[in-house]
Amino acid sequence: MRIIDNIQYYTTTDVAKEVGKSQQTIWLWDKYSNELEARNEPRLIPVPLWHNNSRYYTAEQVEEIKEFSNNIKRGDLARFNREKWGKRGKEIKKRMAEKNKIKDVDKWRQENRFKMLKEGLI
């Protein structure tokens, strides 16, 4: 916590502890919010005050972040995370596609096997 211009601000670490997420998660939400803002879309979390290369949030902003944290669902930022991971994200995307293909083939095999059992061919 820090007081700047007679206003109490919370560091990203303070916010992370209050919200129950990691500091990196708060940074990620802010980075994604910046990208959304650049596309003229609403931010996920409020704009922090930048001071000495650190992010600071007011108590009201911390409450907004806490509310966002409670409402976000697993996977909501998956696409953004994959893009940020670059090569690793592409590999994950490829593996997921291969898994889905295998699932489809397995499902098809199981359905055909069931049909053959019903028809007495096996």
C-alpha positions in Angstrom: 0.0 0.0 0.0 1.2 3.5 -0.8 -0.1 7.0 -0.5 0.4 9.2 -3.6 -1.1 12.8 -3.6 -2.9 12.0 -0.3 -4.7 9.1 -1.9 -4.3 5.5 -0.7 -3.3 3.1 -3.5 -2.8 -0.6 -3.5 0.0 -2.4 -5.3 -0.6 -5.3 -7.7 0.6 -7.6 -5.0 -1.9 -6.1 -2.5 -4.7 -6.5 -5.1 -3.6 -10.1 -5.8 -3.8 -11.0 -2.1 -7.2 -9.3 -1.7 -8.6 -11.0 -4.8 -7.1 -14.4 -4.2 -5.2 -14.6 -7.5 -1.5 -14.3 -8.4 0.2 -11.1 -9.2 0.8 -12.4 -12.8 -2.9 -12.9 -13.2 -3.6 -9.3 -12.3 -0.9 -8.2 -14.8 -2.4 -10.4 -17.5 -5.9 -9.0 -16.9 -4.4 -5.5 -17.2 -2.5 -6.3 -20.4 -5.6 -7.9 -22.0 -7.6 -4.8 -20.9 -5.1 -2.6 -22.7 -5.6 -4.6 -25.9 -9.4 -4.4 -25.6 -9.1 -0.6 -25.0 -6.9 -0.2 -28.1 -9.8 -1.9 -30.1 -12.3 0.5 -28.5 -13.8 -2.3 -26.4 -14.5 -2.0 -22.7 -11.7 -2.9 -20.3 -11.9 -6.0 -18.0 -10.4 -4.2 -15.0 -9.9 -0.4 -14.3 -6.9 1.5 -15.5 -4.2 1.6 -12.9 -2.1 4.5 -11.9 1.5 4.0 -13.2 4.1 5.4 -10.8 7.8 4.5 -10.8 7.1 1.6 -13.3 4.5 0.0 -10.9 0.7 -0.3 -11.1 -1.4 1.1 -8.3 -5.2 0.8 -7.7 -7.6 2.7 -5.5 -9.9 0.9 -3.0 -12.8 1.3 -5.4 -10.8 -0.2 -8.3 -9.8 -3.1 -6.0 -13.5 -3.8 -5.4 -14.2 -3.7 -9.2 -11.3 -6.2 -9.8 -12.7 -8.4 -7.0 -16.1 -8.4 -8.7 -14.5 -9.2 -12.1 -12.5 -12.0 -10.5 -15.7 -13.6 -9.0 -17.5 -13.4 -12.3 -14.8 -14.7 -14.7 -15.1 -18.3 -15.8 -12.4 -20.8 -16.6 -11.4 -20.5 -20.2 -12.7 -16.9 -20.8 -9.1 -15.7 -21.5 -7.8 -18.9 -23.1 -7.5 -17.5 -26.6 -5.7 -14.4 -25.4 -3.3 -16.6 -23.3 -2.5 -18.9 -26.3 -1.7 -15.9 -28.5 0.5 -14.4 -25.8 2.4 -17.7 -25.4 3.3 -17.7 -29.1 4.9 -21.0 -30.2 3.8 -22.8 -27.1 0.2 -21.6 -27.6 0.3 -22.9 -31.2 1.5 -26.3 -30.0 -1.3 -26.4 -27.4 -3.9 -25.5 -30.1 -2.5 -28.2 -32.4 -2.6 -30.9 -29.6 -6.1 -29.9 -28.7 -7.1 -30.4 -32.4 -5.4 -33.8 -32.5 -7.2 -34.8 -29.3 -10.5 -33.8 -30.7 -9.8 -35.7 -33.9 -8.9 -38.9 -31.9 -12.1 -38.5 -29.9 -14.1 -38.3 -33.0 -12.5 -41.4 -34.5 -12.9 -43.3 -31.2 -16.6 -42.3 -31.1 -17.1 -43.4 -34.7 -15.4 -46.8 -33.9 -17.5 -47.3 -30.8 -20.7 -46.5 -32.7 -19.8 -48.9 -35.5 -18.9 -51.6 -33.1 -22.2 -51.2 -31.3 -24.1 -51.5 -34.6 -22.2 -54.6 -35.5 -22.9 -56.1 -32.1 -26.6 -55.3 -32.6 -26.6 -56.9 -36.0 -24.8 -60.0 -34.7 -21.8 -59.5 -37.0 -19.4 -59.8 -34.1 
